[in-house]
Amino acid sequence: MKPQFAALGLALAAAAVFAAAPVGAPVASAAPATQEAQAAVALVEQGAAFLRARGKAELIRRINARDPLFRRGGLTLHMVDARTGVALADPVHPSLVGLDLLDVPDAVGRAYRRDIVALAAGRGQGWVEHTYKNPADGGIQAWSDYILRVGDAVLVSGIARDHR
């Protein structure tokens, strides 16, 4: 497929996801078909197995300590409270731990963390789309987070989608 048509296909697929979602429903997307997406899922599943075996407190400690077990290249594992969305563990931005960021919007104004909490409460796993402003160049970066609810925690790992 020619690159311009592939981009159009992605745009149409994204538009269909947003158009099909009822107002107020979590905006989840289909799994990105990349090795990086598979690695994000594997990292989250590894975190879930660790949480079940060693407990939430130990996983929080290890994530916040930047344990290499939960960092792979550009992928990192994060944890939020399943009910409130409060950040429980963040190896990239430790200053966010303990903060209620539920209504803090992404770069285009979406409170995507609400989508994470809603998806976790519903299906319990899947992909959530959001954006952020890249501090290096000011461009808008599309991002996909894979989430998995394990008890009262949601494990998250995300991948970059595109850069505009």
C-alpha positions in Angstrom: 0.0 0.0 0.0 1.3 3.5 -0.8 2.3 5.5 2.2 -0.3 8.3 1.6 -3.1 5.7 1.5 -1.7 3.9 4.6 -1.9 7.3 6.5 -5.4 7.9 5.2 -6.4 4.4 6.4 -5.1 5.1 9.9 -6.9 8.5 10.0 -10.2 6.9 8.9 -9.8 4.1 11.4 -9.1 6.6 14.2 -12.1 8.7 13.1 -14.3 5.6 13.2 -13.2 4.8 16.8 -14.0 8.3 17.9 -17.3 8.5 16.0 -18.5 5.1 17.2 -18.0 5.9 20.9 -21.0 7.3 22.7 -20.5 10.6 24.4 -18.7 10.0 27.7 -17.6 6.5 26.8 -14.0 5.6 27.0 -12.2 5.9 23.7 -10.3 2.7 23.2 -8.7 1.7 20.0 -7.6 -1.5 18.3 -4.2 -2.8 19.1 -1.5 -1.3 17.0 0.1 -4.0 14.9 3.8 -3.4 15.6 6.5 -5.1 17.5 6.7 -2.1 19.8 3.0 -2.6 20.7 3.6 -6.3 21.4 6.5 -5.3 23.6 4.3 -2.9 25.5 1.7 -5.6 26.1 4.4 -8.0 27.2 5.8 -5.5 29.7 2.4 -4.9 31.2 1.7 -8.6 31.4 5.1 -9.1 33.1 4.2 -6.4 35.6 0.9 -8.1 36.2 2.6 -11.4 36.9 5.0 -9.7 39.3 2.2 -7.9 41.1 0.3 -11.2 41.6 3.4 -13.0 42.9 5.1 -10.2 44.9 2.3 -7.7 45.7 1.4 -4.2 44.8 3.7 -2.4 47.3 6.8 -4.3 45.9 5.9 -3.5 42.3 5.3 0.2 43.1 8.7 0.3 44.8 10.5 -1.4 41.9 8.8 0.8 39.2 9.6 4.0 41.1 13.2 2.8 41.6 13.5 2.4 37.8 14.2 -1.3 38.0 15.4 -2.4 34.6 12.9 -5.3 34.8 10.2 -2.8 34.1 12.0 -0.6 31.5 12.8 -1.8 28.0 14.3 0.7 25.7 11.8 3.5 25.5 9.1 1.4 27.1 8.3 1.9 30.8 5.7 0.5 33.2 3.5 2.8 35.1 0.7 2.1 37.7 -2.4 4.1 38.6 -5.2 3.5 41.0 -8.1 1.7 39.2 -10.8 3.8 40.9 -9.3 7.3 41.1 -6.6 7.3 38.4 -4.1 8.7 40.9 -0.5 7.9 39.8 1.0 5.2 42.1 4.2 4.5 40.2 6.0 6.5 37.5 9.6 5.9 36.7 9.8 8.8 34.2 8.1 11.5 36.2 8.3 10.6 39.9 7.0 14.0 40.9 3.6 12.9 39.5 3.2 10.0 42.0 0.3 10.7 44.4 -1.2 13.3 42.2 -4.8 13.3 40.9 -4.4 13.9 37.2 -7.7 12.5 36.1 -9.0 15.7 34.6 -5.6 17.1 33.3 -6.0 17.2 29.5 -3.6 15.9 26.9 -2.2 18.2 24.2 -5.6 18.4 22.4 -7.7 18.8 25.4 -8.9 15.3 26.2 -9.0 14.0 29.7 -7.7 10.7 28.5 -6.9 9.4 32.0 -10.7 9.2 32.5 -10.7 6.8 29.5 -8.0 4.7 31.2 -10.1 4.4 34.4 -13.3 3.7 32.4 -11.7 1.0 30.2 -10.1 -0.6 33.3 -13.6 -0.7 35.1 -15.2 -2.1 31.9 -13.2 -4.5 29.8 -10.2 -4.4 32.1 -7.7 -4.1 29.3 -7.1 -2.5 26.0 -5.6 0.5 24.2 -6.2 4.2 25.0 -5.2 7.0 22.6 -3.9 10.4 23.7 -1.4 13.1 22.8 1.3 15.2 24.3 3.4 18.2 23.3 6.9 17.0 22.6 9.2 19.3 24.7 12.1 18.8 22.2 10.3 20.4 19.2 6.9 21.6 20.3 5.2 19.1 18.0 2.1 17.1 18.9 2.9 13.4 19.6 0.2 10.8 19.3 0.5 8.0 21.9 -1.2 4.7 22.5 -1.2 3.2 26.0 -1.9 -0.4 26.7 -3.7 -0.8 30.0 -4.5 -3.8 32.2 -6.4 -3.8 35.4 -5.1 -6.1 38.2 -7.2 -5.8 41.3 -7.3 -2.2 42.4 -4.4 -1.2 40.1 -4.0 -0.4 36.4 -0.7 -1.1 34.7 0.2 1.1 31.8 2.8 1.1 29.1 2.7 3.3 26.0 4.1 3.7 22.5 4.5 6.7 20.2 2.2 6.6 17.2 3.2 9.5 15.0 4.6 13.0 15.2 3.1 16.1 13.7 
